[in-house]
Amino acid sequence: MPEPERAHRLDDLDARLLRALDDAPRVGVLELSRRLGVARGTVQARLDRLVERGVIASFAPALDPVAMGYAVTAFATLEISQGQGQAVLAHLRAIPEVLEVHTITGPGDMLCRVVARSNDDLQQVLDRLTQHPEIVRTSTVIALSNPVAHRVLPLV
């Protein structure tokens, strides 16, 4: 049985395949095989393995909230009543403007990335967010810019 750390490593072909997909997400398997200089079956097998291992989490398009009219991004730290995490998560999942939720250590319990169309809209989003009775306290910061967007490829 491979050691856990080695089981998650990517070889050179995996890395080249992931970079090629990042460069051209809509490219097909046949074109990937041509670009990488390997057989189509090899590319398909590698893709299947990367999906099965969870390395490739989705083939869905990356959507830009700003281009969709959500110009404001904010981060809300939530303190919740002990033992109420699942109830609060269900509440947060029902708010479309809540894009991500992380459970965290430190002064809060959850960190939410939220978007809004304007600062006035952000206030409405935060009002909906804090309507849950098990959310004890919140603290929110507005992002001014995103000089390093979400990325994973440098880890490859």
N, C-alpha and C positions, 0 to 999 in steps of 0.2 A: 504494500500500500504506500503511495507516495506521501511524503511529508506534507502537511497542510500548506506550508509556504510555497513549495514547489508546484503544488497542484494549481495554484492561482497565477503562476507566472505565464507570460505570453512569450512565444518564440518570435523569431524575426518575421516569419511569414504572417503570423497573427497580427503583428504590429503593422506590417506593410498593408495588410488587408484593411485594418481599422483606419489607417491614414487615408487609404484610397476611398473608403466609404465616407470619411469626413470631408474629403475634397469634392466628392461627387456623390451625394446621398442617393440620387435617383438612378445611378448606373446599375445595369443588370449583371448577373453572374457571368455571362459569357464575356462581356466587356471587361469585367474585373479580371477574369482569367487571362485575357489578352494583355491587359496593362501590367499584371504581375508576372506574366511569363510562366504560368502553371496551368495544369489541366482544369477544365470546368468542374469536373467532379471533385477535385481537391478544394477548390474555392467553396463549392456547395457544402462539402463535409466540414470545412473549417467554420463557415458561417453557422451551420447547424450546431456545431460544438460550442461556439461562442454564445449562441442564444441559449442553449441548454445550461451552460455554466452561469448564465446571467450577466456575462460581460457586455453583450449587446442587450440592453434592457428594452429597446423599442425601435421600430422602424417608422414610428410616427413622425410627422414633420415637426420641426422646432418652431413654435409660434412666438411672435414678438408682441408682448402686451402693448408696447408703445404704438406700434403700427395698427393695433386694434383699438386705439383710443384711450388706453390706460396709461397716462403720462406720469403718474405718481406711483412710486414704489416706496413702501415703508416696512419696517420691521417692528413687530409688537411682541414684547416679552410678557408672558402671562404667568401669574401666580394663581394656582388653583387649589381648591380644597383637597386634602389628602384622600386618595382612593377614588377620585372622580375623573381620572384621566380619560377613560373610555367614553363617558357621557359628554365631556367637553370636546373630545375629538369628533364625535358624531355631530355636534353642533357646528364645529368649525368646517367640517366637510360639506355642510349644507350651504355655506357662504361661498359663492363662486369666486369672489375676489381674493379668497385665501388660497394662495398658490402652493404653499409649502408649510408644513409644521414639523418642527424638530423638538423632541424632548431633550432637555438640556440640564446641565449642572450649574450651580452658581445661584444668583439671587432670584432666578425665575424657574419655572417648571417647563414652559414651552416657548419656543421662538417661532413666530409666524411671519412669513413673507406675504404681504398683501399688496394689491394694486388698486388704484382708483383713477377716475377720469380727471379729478381736480382735487384741490385741498378740501373744498366743501364736500365733495363726494367721499373723500377719505374719512371725514368726520362721521358721515353716515355709515360707512363700512365699519368703523371702530365702534359706533353705537350698537350696531347689530352684533358685532363680535362680543361685546361686553354684556349683552343681554342675558347670557347664561348665568344662573345664580351661583354656580360653583367656581366662577372666575372671580377671584378675590381682589386682584389688583393687576393693572396693566401699565406698561411703559412703552411708549412708541417713539421711534426715530424715523425721520424721512430721509431716504437716500437722495443725494444730490446728483450723483453720477455713478456709472458702472464701468470704471476703467479696466477691470479684468472681469469679463463676463464668465458665467458658469462654464467650466471647462474640465475635461478629464483627459483629453488626448495627451497632454504633456507627461502623464504617468506611464504612457505606453513605451 
